[in-house]
Amino acid sequence: MKIVNLSFSYNDTKIFDNFNLDIEENSICTVVGSSGCGKTTLLKLVSNLEKPSGGIIIKCDDEIGAVSYLFQEPRLLRSQTTFSNIDIILKNSIKDKNERKDKVMYYLERVGLLEHRQKYPNELSGGMRQRAAIARAFAYPSNLILMDEPMQGLDISSKYDVLDLFKEMWESDPRTTLFVTHDLRDALMMGDRLVCLGDPNKPKLNLDLKNDKPLSDEKLGYYENLILNSILN
Amino acid sequence: MNKKKKALTKIVVIISSVVIFLLIWQIVATSMDSQILLPKVHTVILRLFELFKSDDFLFNVLSTVYRALESFIIIVVFATILGTLAGRYKLLSWFITPVLTVLKTTPVMSVILLAFIWFKTGTVPIFSAFLMGFPIMYMMMEGAVEHLEEEMNQMCYLYGFTKSQKLRHYIIPTLAKPFSLGAKQTLSMVWKVVVAAEVLTIPKYGVGAKMQFAQIQLETAEVLAWTLIAILLSAIGDFIFHLIEASIKFVVRRIKEKKAL
């Protein structure tokens, strides 16, 4: 994915000004930065929820590719069962009912919600709802996954369950992923690349972490300090 | 407290409340000893059974039911359409605001008296109930549409929902609850206004008209008996409404659960 000369202002404040970023296909790029630096805005621009005032975002050689979005809150349809929440988003791409059902069942099984498929979102725990959202994101035929702190609001054990599940799903079906988070450790553990936002025209930091994986405690500490200094400066 | 115990406690408390109320009524009526001021409970109940047996009882009840249902359906259709549009389009909402303010603040009696000048006797209850019930349903729908979540709209957009999918799976289910609540409140308002309008305009048949006749003849027991019938009609209306609502919910839920099997 390529972001070329991206410009966007909010209330006369330049969030992005000729901003450029290259993200390798089928890799996870984590995005960190202080509040208000444009992390969520970047996701909204990539997903067409916001229109840039300039520049272009090329998603996987396709300018208008479909996007799977994992929001801070799961945003499941309250009136639909867990099964239907995934079934609905496949209706346009898979017309055959049985084929669609098989796919929904497959993803529900992957996220451990098969026996909860008849339940409604309000009958699931927070972690289960976010797992359903992960199943929806992977079931949806997209090349790009955008994550806007989907673990926020979850207790610590659910958070790591969800993160591990995402990583497991992603490893068997890798897609280009932009993961916005406040948690530096999550960002370092999850990302193949880490981008720190703060300057409108370029990332404050753009770290290639691929070759350092798995990160040793020493490296983790080093990178955490580097990012913190970058955010604070 | 488990569900069954809670339901049983609820029934016991409600029955106790009714029994205590009837007991107080009977004590006060006995101490007053006046059939005109306050007849005893059993007198009213006997009068009620006499009314059931009377020739024109069904005509009177059905006329009131017909008027209430007619205005209820008109309100639900118009207020739902206008409220939904006003929730979506601010200009329309601003345009309707003054009319709505007038309707909300006008006393019921003024509406009935004015309608009596303008319309035929039988039309007055329908018209009055429409004016009084319309704001309830309208505001409920306008508020519900205004509060449709932008976040869910974004989700529908990102996951490629077509307009019809968004309508069927998100908008209609979200609006169903406020719609049902608004309709329920409108229905109770409609009963009251229709009976009040019948009292003032005295159509040939109607519960309110019968109440008025009884009041003129100082037949307090009959006034109370007709009042009980009006309360019963409203309760039956609520019950049927609840039954329809629960049946729809049950069927929809079963269909969705079956789909997920």
Interface residues (C-beta under 8 A of the other chain):
Chain A: S47 L49 A66 V67 S68 Y69 F71 E73 R75 L77 R78 S79 Q80 T81 T82 F83 S84 D87 I88 I89 K91 N92 R117 Q118 R136 Y140
Chain B: E151 M152 Q154 M155 Y157 L158 Y159 G160 F161 T162 Q165 H169 Y170 P173 T174 A176 K256 E257 K259 A260 L261
